[in-house]
Amino acid sequence: MKVGLAGLGTVGASVVRLLARRSDELAAACGRSIEVVAVSARDRQKDRGVDLSAVRWYDDPVALARDADIDVFVELMGGEGDPADAAVRAALSGGRAVVTANKALLARHGTELARLAEANSVSLSFEAAVAGGIPVVKTMREALLANRVDRVYGILNGTCNYILTRMEAEGLGFEECLAEAQRLGYAEADPTFDIDGFDAAHKLAILTSLAFGTEVDGEAVYVEGIRSIETADLDAADELGFRIKLLGVAIRAGDGIECRVHPTMVPKSSAIARIDGVLNAVAIDGDALGEIILVGPGAGGDATASAVIADLADIARGDTVPPMGRAAHRLEPYSRARMRRHAGGYYIRLSVADRPGAFAAIATRMAEKGISLESIVQRRRKAGENSRASGGDATVQPVFLVTHDTTEEAVREALAAIAADSVIATEPQVIRIERLDDTTPSAQREV
């Protein structure tokens, strides 16, 4: 099977290297060899640590995708637009199978590309686009067909998980941990895509389509990142019996799909709470199987290349399925549900003016919106202690609230009223508390 590969970065070079290293085993398993015969990359002179002397070079990846001598086009360039989009469409239109690790492309154009692949009777495979080397796409697309999935959630970005792990374990600030992640290569020079939650949102949009049989809609995901997390929040979570993780959560609801990425307090006793460092984890709730959790490296050259080669092996064997697990014309339009009541309530940190009546004003506004408070605690900062949330104002003190069950709308309206009363100095910190051991289908637990 002849492969054309566009993109020779860390992952692309690892694909070439692993194919060479495992060539005999792959030929035995697939019934034929898999060989890279053509590539496209920006710099032909760069030393990538692999032998590319025998392959054809293309400056234009779209021209490579149209090469009639290749059977499969592997897209590892990234980005939701051209040249990746144009090249993938050219390959599919020309009757060539496509393997991609491009979650941004799929989150934006996944349904269209699935239709194009099916119209030309070729496969579109993307195991490497979600959670790196974890075989979650194959699991959801093939192994769980006997299950109705009501919830899928997980840690989908290793950069954020690394930063939160270091902040919690060592008491370091966000900026310090981010700088260390950049030094180690876990975060890009511009880390916005990771730390603001967009990378996880793209992956969640793909998982949502696979889980619930809907069209891919990357724009429908509610997104919050981790920039606002402080060590005070991590300390409070620890005292309450929780850890803070950036989670992507998709839940089947009565009026559609609730799909969100945000920092979340999860019980220390949950499996997801114990996933540290750059690891990813995806949990899937099936009605027949119950909950399963897949854990592994979510990025890295060899881990991602492993997923790419798994897709190539399936194509070489002739084991193909519809890209989204069902025929594209059978995908249902995505219907966005409102943010609903969370079983674990909310954690709220306020920077409150240290003056009489402030606590009463807060409690009154919460009560007006029907919000019951489980606890309200004022923790005075030590001398010299600063906080991003207070702006360094010594007359402002942190107040921590934990609510009982309530709605997103009620919390936001109450906080807007509190802000209008001028008793808080900065934007409130709101973190949802997820009771992950509740596996009752969301359609049944709505209130």
N, C-alpha and C positions, 0 to 999 in steps of 0.2 A: 504494500500500500504506500503510495507516494504522497509525501506531505510537503506543503509549502507553509513556511512559518514566517509571520510578520511580527517583528519585535524581538530583539536579541538582548534584552536587559537581563536582570538576575534570573527571572523565571525562564525566559527563552533559552538562555545558555544552559540552564539546568535541564530543560527538556531534551536538548541535543545530547547532553552528556549522559543522562539516564537512559535514553534510547540506545545509545552506543553500548553502555555498560550492560544493559539487560536484553540485548538484541536476540540472543539465542533463546532465552526463557520466554520472551514475548512471541517469537515465531512459533515456539512449541505450543503456547497457550492459545494463540489466535489462528493458527493454521497458515499463516503467511507472515513475512517480515514487514516491519514498519520502518520506512526510511525517509529522512528529511532530504529532499532533492533540490529545494529552492528556498531562499530566504530574502527578507527585506529588512534593512536597518539603515539608520542614518549615517553611520560611520563604518566604512568597510575596513579601515586600518586598525580599529580598536582590537586589542588582545582580550578575548573573552574566555580564554582557557579551554577552548574546544577547537577541533579541527574542522574548518569550513572550506578547505581547499577544493573539495570535489563538488560543491553545491553551486547552483546558479544564483546570481545576485540580481535583485531588483531595487532600484531607487524608489520606485512607486509601488506601494503595497496593493493598490487596486489592480495594477498590471499583473502582479503576482497572483492575485485572486482569480484572474481571468486565464491563467496559464492552463491550457488544455491538457498538459502532461501531469498535473497533480490531481489526486483523488480527494484530498482533504486540505482545507485551509485553516490554519491555526492562527488566531488573532490574539496577540499579547501586547498590543500597543497601548490600550486604555483610552478612556475618554468617550463621552456619549455622542460626539459628533464625528466629522470626517478627520482623518482618513479612515478611522476604524469602521464607522457606519457604512461608508461607501464601499469599502473593501468587502465587508461581510455580505452586503446585499449583492455585490458583483459575483461573489463565489456561489451563493445560494441560487441566484438567477441562472448561473451557468451550470447548475446541476452538480455542484461540489459540496460535500459535507463540510460543516464548520464546527470547530471547537474554539471556545473563547473563555477567557477568564475575566471578561469585562462587565462588572456588575453595573456600572453607570450606563453603559449602552443598553443592557437588558432592562434596567429599571425604566429607561425612557422609551425604548422601542421594542421591548420583548415580544409583545403580542403581534406586532406587524412582522417581525422577523420569524416568529413561529409560523404564521400564515404563509410567508414566502417559502420557508423550508418545506412545508407540507405540499404547497402547490407544485414544487419541483421534485417531490419525492426524495428528499435528502434529509439528513439529520442535522439538528442544531443542538450541540451539547455544551454544557457550561458548569460542570462539577466544580471547577476551580473558582468560579465567580462568587461562591458563598462559602465562608468559613474555611478557605484554603484547602488543606489536605483532608478535612473531615468529609466523609462520603455522605453528606446529608441530602444532596439532590437525588442521588440514586436511591437512597433509603425512602425518601418521600414519594418519588416518582414511580417506584416499583415495589418496594418491600411492604409498604403500608396500604396497599390497595383495598385490603379487607376492612380497613378502619375508616370511620368518620372522624376527622380531626377537628377538634373544637378549639384548640389553643396550640400555638407554637411560640416559643420565646427563647431568648438566649443572649449570651455575651458574644457580640458579632464584630467587635473591634479590639484587637490586641493592644493597640497604642493606649486607648483609654483604660483598659484593664490594668496595664502596666503602671500607668500614672496613679490610679486610685490605690493599687496595691502598695506602691512605694509611699504614698502619702500616709496611708493608714499604719503601715509597719514601722516607719521611721519618723513620723511626725513632721515630714517635710511639706513645704508649701507647694502649691500647684505649679508655679513658674519654675521652681527649682527642679521638680520632677519632669516637667516638660523638656527643659534644657537637657537633662540627662537622657531622656528618651531620644532626643534628636542626636545627641552625641553617639549613642549606641546604634543608631540607624532604625529605631522603631518608629520614629516620627519624622516627617518631611520637614524641610526648612520652613515651608508654609504649612503648618499643621491643621489649618482650618477644616479641611475635609474630614479629618479624623475626630478632632476634639469637639467639633460642633455637631457631631452626630450624623452627618450626611452619608458617610461611608456605610455605617450600620443601617441607615434608612434604605439605601439602595438594596442591600442584601435582604432586609426584611420584606421589601416589596416583592422580590423574587420568591421568597419562602411563602409569602401570603398567597400568591398565585398557585403554587404547588399544593399548599395545604387545603385551600378552599375552592379551587377550580375557577378562580376569577381571572379576568384580564389583569395584566401587570399595570400598576398605577403608582409610579414612584412619587408623584406629586401629592398623593393622598396620605402619606405618612406624617403624623405629628412628630416634630423633631425638637429636642432640647439636647444640648451638649453638656460638658462637665466643667466649663470655665468657672462657674460660680461656686463649685464645691470647695469648702474650706475644711481645715483640720478640725474645727469646732463641730462641723456636721458629722465627720467620721467618728469623733469622740462621742457625740451624742448617740449615734447609731449603735456604737459598741455598748454603751450603757443600757440601751433599750433592747439589746439582744439581736441586733441587725448588723449587716454590712452593706455598704453602698456599692452598687454595680451599675454601669450603663447597660440597660437592657433594651432589646427590641422585643416588643410584645404584639402579637396579633391574635385576636379573639373573635370567634363567631358569635354574633349577637342577633337579637330579634330583628333589628332594623338595618343590618349590614355587617360590615367587618370593622372592628376597632383596631387600628394599626398605629403604634406609637413607639418612639425611641426616646428615652429620657433616663436620668439618674433615678435609681430605685433602691429603696431599703428592702433587703431580702432577709429572711430569718437565718441566723447563723447555722441552724440545723439543716437547712436546705442544701442539696447537692450543688446548686449553682453558686452558693456563697463561698464554696471552697475552691473555686476556679480562680487561680491567681496568675500574675505575670502576663505574658503575651498570649496565653492560651485562649481559645474560643470554646464555646459550648452551645449546643442547640438542644432544647427540650421539646418533645412533641407529645401531646396528649391525644391518644387514640381510644375510641370507645371499646374496641376489642382487646387491645394490647395494654392499655393503661399508658403511663408515662415512660418514655425512654429518653435518655440523655446521651448525646454524642459529644465527646470531648477530644480536642487535639490542637495542633498548631494551626492558627488561622492565616498565617502568612509565611513568607520565606521561600527562597528559590526552590529547594528540593521538595518541600511540602506541597507547594502549589503545582510544581511540575508533576508530582505524583498523581494529582487529580487530573491534569491535562492528559497524561498518558493513559489513565484509566478510561477516559472517554475515547481516546484513539483505539484502545484495545477493543472496546465495545463495537466501534464502527468496523474494525478489521474482521471481527467475528460475525458481523451482520446483526448484532444485537441492538436494534434501534427501537425507540419508543417516541411518541409525540413529545416535542420539546417541553411542554408544560404538563405532561402527564396525561393529558386528554387532547383530542383534536381541537385545534384552535377555534373552530366554529362552534364548539361546545362550551367554550369558556364563557362564564357569566360576566356581565358588566360589573365592575367594581362598585359596590355601594358602601359609602363611608358612614359608619355609625357614629353617633355622638360619644364623647368621652363620658364614661359612666361611673357608677358608684364602685369604689374599690373596697374589697373586704377588709383590708388592713388599715384603711384610713389614710391620713396625710401627716407628714412631719413638716412643720413650718418654723423657720427661724426669722425673727424680726429684730431689727435694730431700733430699740425703743427709747424715746427721750426719758431720761431719769427724772420724772416729776410726778406729783400726785395725780391720780385719776387715770394714768395711762393704762394700767391693767384693767380697770373697770371699762374703759372705752373699748378695749380689744374684746373683752368678754361679751359686751353688749352687742357689738357688730356681729360677732360669731353667732350669738343666740338669735339675732334678727333673721339670719339666713338658715336657721334650723340646724346649726352645726353644734354637736355635742363634743366637748373637750374631755379627752381622757386625762390629760395632764397639761399644766402650764407652769413653767419653771423659769426663773430669772437667775442667770449665772453671771455674777460680776467678774469682769476681767481683772486679771492681776495687774499690778503696777507695771507700766511699760509695755504691756501686751497690746498689740495692734490687731486690726482686722480690716480686710478689704471692704467688708460690708458696712463698717462704721465710718470709714473715711478718716480714721484716727481720732475721732471726736470722743474725748473722755467722758462727756456727759451722756453719751449714748451707750446703752447696755444691751447685750443679747438676751432675747427671750425666746424660749423654745416651747412650741405647742405640739401636741399630738392629738389628732381628732379621732373620734369614732367614725363609723361609716358615713360618708357624705358624697356629694357630687363635685365634679370639677367645676361646674358652673357656680355652685354655692360658695366654694372656696375663693374663686376669683372675684366674685361680687363682694364678699365679706372683706377681702384684702383691699379692694378698691375703696370701700367705705372707710376702712382704717387709715388708709393713706390720705383720704380727704380730711380726716380729723387731725392731721398733722402730728400724729404721735409716733410715727416711724420716720427714720432718717434716710433710708435707702430702700432699694427694691427688695421685697421679701424673698427668702429662699423657700421654695416649695419642693418637697420630694415625696413622691408617692410610696406607700408601703404596700408591697405585694405579698399576700399570703399564698405562697406558691404550693402549699400542700393541699389547697382547695382545688380538686380536680372535677368538681361538678361542672357540667357544660354551662357556659356563660348564659345561654339562652334560658336556662332553668334558674340561674342564680340572680337574674336581674331584679332590682328592687326600685 
